Amino acid sequence: QVQLVESGGGLGQPGGSLRLSCAASGIIFGLYDMAWYRQAPGKGRELVATITSGGATNYAHSVKGRFTGSRDSAKNTWYLQMNNLKAEDTAVYYCHAYRSLTEGIRTNLYWGLGTQVTVSS
């Protein structure tokens, strides 16, 4: 059974930091790319960052320089280190794992249930 379990969400202060974790089970971890998405109230789901199966990362403009994606293959876990938090970062954050067959084509799509991040003073 495939499962993505998120942790690390909660309340952060502007300028502060949080680290999100996404622990995967039931997949061959090294074959999967992943993406962090977020969805603010009343808005669509936004791509925040990607981490490829090779460990390469990419970021949305809104978080570049503040957020860092990483992975620990031994723990089958992806991370999102969130620094210099802003109120605009408030959203539900989702872990999404998938296999990239070719450019733009994904299969074996799995999602976490989401974790709330609230940035407020």
Backbone torsions as a table, in degrees:
resi	resn	phi	psi	omega
1	GLN	NA	129.9	-179.7
2	VAL	-85.5	135.5	-179.6
3	GLN	-147.4	135.4	172.3
4	LEU	-117.8	120.8	-175.9
5	VAL	-117.9	119.0	-178.0
6	GLU	-97.3	152.6	175.3
7	SER	-155.1	166.8	175.2
8	GLY	101.1	-8.3	177.5
9	GLY	-72.4	170.5	-179.9
10	GLY	150.4	-152.2	-176.6
11	LEU	-97.7	126.2	174.2
12	GLY	-123.8	155.9	177.8
13	GLN	-94.9	150.8	173.9
14	PRO	-54.1	132.3	-175.9
15	GLY	85.0	-8.5	-179.2
16	GLY	-88.1	-167.5	-175.2
17	SER	-136.4	150.0	169.7
18	LEU	-141.1	154.2	174.0
19	ARG	-125.6	121.8	176.2
20	LEU	-93.9	144.2	176.2
21	SER	-122.9	147.3	174.6
22	CYS	-133.6	105.0	-178.8
23	ALA	-94.4	126.1	-177.2
24	ALA	-105.7	144.1	172.6
25	SER	-141.3	155.0	177.8
26	GLY	82.7	7.9	177.6
27	ILE	-130.1	160.0	169.6
28	ILE	-83.0	100.2	-168.0
29	PHE	-53.8	-43.2	-174.5
30	GLY	-67.4	-12.0	-179.6
31	LEU	-91.7	-5.5	-169.6
32	TYR	-108.2	138.7	163.4
33	ASP	-87.7	164.1	174.3
34	MET	-145.6	162.6	177.2
35	ALA	-141.5	143.3	168.7
36	TRP	-97.3	127.3	174.2
37	TYR	-117.2	160.2	172.5
38	ARG	-142.4	155.0	179.6
39	GLN	-140.1	115.0	176.3
40	ALA	-84.3	158.0	-179.7
41	PRO	-55.2	129.9	177.8
42	GLY	76.1	5.5	-178.6
43	LYS	-121.6	164.7	178.4
44	GLY	-77.2	169.3	179.6
45	ARG	-74.4	130.3	-175.1
46	GLU	-113.5	132.6	174.1
47	LEU	-72.9	126.4	-177.4
48	VAL	-101.4	-48.8	-175.8
49	ALA	-159.2	154.7	172.7
50	THR	-125.2	149.7	173.4
51	ILE	-132.8	116.7	-177.9
52	THR	-79.0	168.5	177.4
53	SER	-61.8	-21.5	175.9
54	GLY	-90.2	-2.3	177.2
55	GLY	95.4	0.1	177.7
56	ALA	-72.6	147.9	-177.0
57	THR	-125.6	154.4	174.7
58	ASN	-145.6	152.5	-172.0
59	TYR	-137.0	149.1	170.7
60	ALA	-67.6	150.5	-179.3
61	HIS	-56.1	-36.6	-175.1
62	SER	-66.5	-19.8	-177.8
63	VAL	-119.0	-5.4	-176.9
64	LYS	-59.5	132.3	-177.8
65	GLY	88.9	-12.8	179.1
66	ARG	-113.5	-36.5	-178.4
67	PHE	-106.3	147.6	177.8
68	THR	-135.7	122.8	175.0
69	GLY	-92.5	146.4	178.9
70	SER	-155.2	176.6	177.8
71	ARG	-147.6	156.0	173.7
72	ASP	-126.0	100.3	-175.2
73	SER	-64.0	-32.9	179.6
74	ALA	-65.2	-27.4	179.9
75	LYS	-103.9	1.5	-177.3
76	ASN	52.0	46.1	-172.6
77	THR	-135.2	134.7	170.5
78	TRP	-103.2	153.1	-178.2
79	TYR	-130.8	155.0	168.6
80	LEU	-132.8	105.9	176.1
81	GLN	-84.2	120.0	-174.8
82	MET	-112.5	110.5	179.2
83	ASN	-113.9	162.9	179.4
84	ASN	49.8	51.5	-175.6
85	LEU	-60.6	144.2	176.0
86	LYS	-121.8	159.0	178.1
87	ALA	-57.9	-32.1	-179.7
88	GLU	-67.9	-12.5	177.0
89	ASP	-79.6	-8.4	179.1
90	THR	-61.8	121.2	-176.3
91	ALA	-176.9	169.7	166.0
92	VAL	-88.0	127.3	-178.1
93	TYR	-103.9	134.5	-175.9
94	TYR	-120.5	139.9	172.1
95	CYS	-95.0	129.4	-178.6
96	HIS	-129.9	120.6	179.4
97	ALA	-114.5	144.2	-176.0
98	TYR	-163.2	160.9	171.6
99	ARG	-101.3	136.1	178.0
100	SER	-99.5	106.1	-179.1
101	LEU	-74.4	-51.9	173.1
102	THR	-140.5	175.6	-179.1
103	GLU	-56.9	120.5	177.5
104	GLY	83.4	-1.7	-179.6
105	ILE	-115.7	122.0	-178.4
106	ARG	-118.2	147.8	174.2
107	THR	-140.6	174.2	-178.0
108	ASN	50.5	61.0	-173.2
109	LEU	-87.8	126.0	179.0
110	TYR	-134.3	146.4	-178.8
111	TRP	-130.4	143.5	166.3
112	GLY	-78.8	173.2	-177.1
113	LEU	-85.1	-10.9	178.6
114	GLY	96.4	149.9	176.7
115	THR	-137.1	137.2	-175.7
116	GLN	-79.2	130.9	170.4
117	VAL	-118.8	123.1	178.8
118	THR	-121.9	124.2	179.6
119	VAL	-111.4	113.6	-175.4
120	SER	-157.2	147.1	174.1
121	SER	-90.8	NA	NA
